[in-house]
Amino acid sequence: MPPKKILVIDGKELIVDTSRKVLGNIGHEVFCAHSGEHAIEMAMVSKFDLVIVDAMLPGTNGVNTGT
């Protein structure tokens, strides 16, 4: 199975770092954003196979993209 491009969006550094390490160790390409706004910018220029979003993200949450 080819590696997947995964975007992890969470305001907590520990969650982002752990996700990057675990998913990266099994061969995936992991990108991280610490805010919803940053994640939206990233998604506008790159295509991701999977996005993992904190449902309680400050500013923009995992349910409402603000659009």
C-alpha positions as CSV (number, residue, x, y, z in Angstrom):
1,M,0.0,0.0,0.0
2,P,1.5,3.4,-1.0
3,P,1.9,6.0,1.8
4,K,-1.0,8.3,2.4
5,K,-0.8,12.1,2.8
6,I,-2.4,12.8,6.2
7,L,-3.2,16.2,7.7
8,V,-3.5,16.4,11.5
9,I,-5.2,19.5,12.9
10,D,-5.0,20.1,16.6
11,G,-4.0,23.0,18.9
12,K,-2.2,20.7,21.3
13,E,1.5,20.2,20.5
14,L,1.6,16.8,22.2
15,I,-1.2,15.4,20.0
16,V,0.3,16.8,16.8
17,D,3.8,15.5,17.6
18,T,2.5,12.0,18.7
19,S,0.4,11.7,15.5
20,R,3.3,12.8,13.3
21,K,5.6,10.2,14.9
22,V,3.1,7.3,15.0
23,L,1.7,7.8,11.5
24,G,5.1,8.6,10.1
25,N,6.7,5.5,11.6
26,I,4.2,3.3,9.7
27,G,5.1,5.0,6.4
28,H,2.6,7.9,5.9
29,E,3.5,11.4,5.0
30,V,2.1,13.6,7.8
31,F,1.4,17.3,7.7
32,C,0.3,19.2,10.8
33,A,-1.6,22.4,11.5
34,H,-2.2,24.0,14.8
35,S,-5.3,26.1,13.8
36,G,-8.2,25.7,11.5
37,E,-7.2,28.7,9.5
38,H,-3.8,27.2,8.8
39,A,-5.3,23.9,7.9
40,I,-7.7,25.5,5.4
41,E,-4.7,27.3,3.8
42,M,-2.9,24.0,3.5
43,A,-5.9,22.2,2.1
44,M,-6.2,24.9,-0.6
45,V,-2.8,24.0,-2.0
46,S,-2.4,20.3,-1.3
47,K,-4.6,17.2,-1.6
48,F,-4.8,14.9,1.5
49,D,-6.0,11.3,1.6
50,L,-7.1,11.7,5.3
51,V,-7.7,14.7,7.6
52,I,-7.8,14.2,11.4
53,V,-9.4,17.2,13.1
54,D,-9.8,18.2,16.7
55,A,-13.6,18.8,17.1
56,M,-12.9,21.5,19.7
57,L,-10.3,23.5,17.7
58,P,-10.2,27.2,18.7
59,G,-11.4,29.6,16.0
60,T,-12.6,26.8,13.6
61,N,-13.7,23.4,14.7
62,G,-13.9,20.0,13.1
63,V,-17.6,20.4,12.3
64,N,-17.9,24.0,11.1
65,T,-15.3,25.2,8.6
66,G,-16.5,28.8,9.0
67,T,-17.7,29.0,5.4
